[in-house]
Amino acid sequence: MALKMEKPVLGVVENMSYFYVPDIDKKFELFGKSRGEEMVQAAHAPLLGQLPIDPKLAKLCDEGNIERYDADVMNSLSESLSEAISTKAN
């Protein structure tokens, strides 16, 4: 849609990409194999991140405290987004 409207795409973020079970150190792709790379090709933009399904985030959202969410994946996403913005600005 963004390409049809001639709007720039900074990057692709795949939401609910997987569910991670730390007790067994394993990721499960609940909605099938990731299609992030396909979206990257279609959007002509980098993959900025793949966000997991995280019960901690859901709980914070339900409590109205989403700003308290702190996870490595979000820090990585913010770094990737900052990089994409800097690259686009230059």
URJO-V976523 format. One record per helix or strand of 3 or more residues. SS is the DSSP state (H for helix, E for strand). FROM is the first residue (numbers start at 1). TO is the last residue. Records with the same first field share a line. If there is no record, write none. Layout:
SS->FROM-TO, FROM-TO
//
This chain:
E->11-21, 26-28, 46-53
H->36-43, 55-63, 66-68, 72-89
//
